[in-house]
């Protein structure tokens, strides 16, 4: 999931320019679709960031296993 972040961030960053262009041309349906994509991209980036923070809160499997009495024999 994290490997998708740079691509999604690039697309998300380009959307305001595309929205402005669509507005200049009067493409109202396109404007609405791009605004939905902008909101969806922001949500997806936040989701990726939350997932990365959640994963980083846990130690790697080997470290966690060696720290528990069940793994020590």
C-alpha positions as a Python dict, from the first residue, in 0.01 Angstrom:
ca = {
    (1, 'X'): (0, 0, 0),
    (2, 'X'): (277, 243, 92),
    (3, 'X'): (443, 188, -245),
    (4, 'X'): (133, 346, -408),
    (5, 'X'): (164, 667, -205),
    (6, 'X'): (398, 861, -439),
    (7, 'X'): (178, 790, -742),
    (8, 'X'): (-143, 882, -559),
    (9, 'X'): (18, 1195, -414),
    (10, 'X'): (127, 1309, -762),
    (11, 'X'): (-219, 1258, -910),
    (12, 'X'): (-377, 1430, -608),
    (13, 'X'): (-141, 1729, -638),
    (14, 'X'): (-227, 1770, -1008),
    (15, 'X'): (-603, 1771, -956),
    (16, 'X'): (-648, 2141, -859),
    (17, 'X'): (-490, 2245, -1190),
    (18, 'X'): (-721, 2009, -1378),
    (19, 'X'): (-1022, 2140, -1184),
    (20, 'X'): (-930, 2500, -1271),
    (21, 'X'): (-895, 2407, -1638),
    (22, 'X'): (-1233, 2234, -1641),
    (23, 'X'): (-1391, 2538, -1474),
    (24, 'X'): (-1240, 2771, -1737),
    (25, 'X'): (-1392, 2558, -2012),
    (26, 'X'): (-1728, 2529, -1838),
    (27, 'X'): (-1709, 2149, -1809),
    (28, 'X'): (-1930, 2127, -1502),
    (29, 'X'): (-1961, 1748, -1502),
    (30, 'X'): (-1585, 1715, -1527),
    (31, 'X'): (-1537, 1965, -1242),
    (32, 'X'): (-1764, 1760, -1016),
    (33, 'X'): (-1586, 1435, -1103),
    (34, 'X'): (-1244, 1587, -1041),
    (35, 'X'): (-1359, 1728, -706),
    (36, 'X'): (-1475, 1381, -608),
    (37, 'X'): (-1137, 1243, -713),
    (38, 'X'): (-965, 1513, -506),
    (39, 'X'): (-1164, 1413, -197),
    (40, 'X'): (-1106, 1043, -265),
    (41, 'X'): (-734, 1099, -310),
    (42, 'X'): (-710, 1287, 18),
    (43, 'X'): (-894, 1004, 191),
    (44, 'X'): (-669, 740, 36),
    (45, 'X'): (-350, 928, 132),
    (46, 'X'): (-475, 961, 490),
    (47, 'X'): (-558, 590, 492),
    (48, 'X'): (-207, 500, 371),
    (49, 'X'): (-51, 727, 634),
    (50, 'X'): (-267, 580, 913),
    (51, 'X'): (-172, 229, 805),
    (52, 'X'): (199, 317, 801),
    (53, 'X'): (177, 463, 1153),
    (54, 'X'): (-13, 156, 1274),
    (55, 'X'): (243, -86, 1126),
    (56, 'X'): (537, 110, 1267),
    (57, 'X'): (387, 83, 1617),
    (58, 'X'): (465, -290, 1625),
    (59, 'X'): (812, -441, 1651),
    (60, 'X'): (924, -679, 1377),
    (61, 'X'): (795, -1035, 1429),
    (62, 'X'): (1130, -1181, 1540),
    (63, 'X'): (1182, -909, 1804),
    (64, 'X'): (828, -953, 1938),
    (65, 'X'): (866, -1330, 1957),
    (66, 'X'): (1191, -1320, 2151),
    (67, 'X'): (1045, -1078, 2401),
    (68, 'X'): (761, -1309, 2510),
    (69, 'X'): (796, -1596, 2758),
    (70, 'X'): (622, -1834, 2516),
    (71, 'X'): (908, -1797, 2268),
    (72, 'X'): (1183, -1849, 2523),
    (73, 'X'): (1262, -2212, 2591),
}
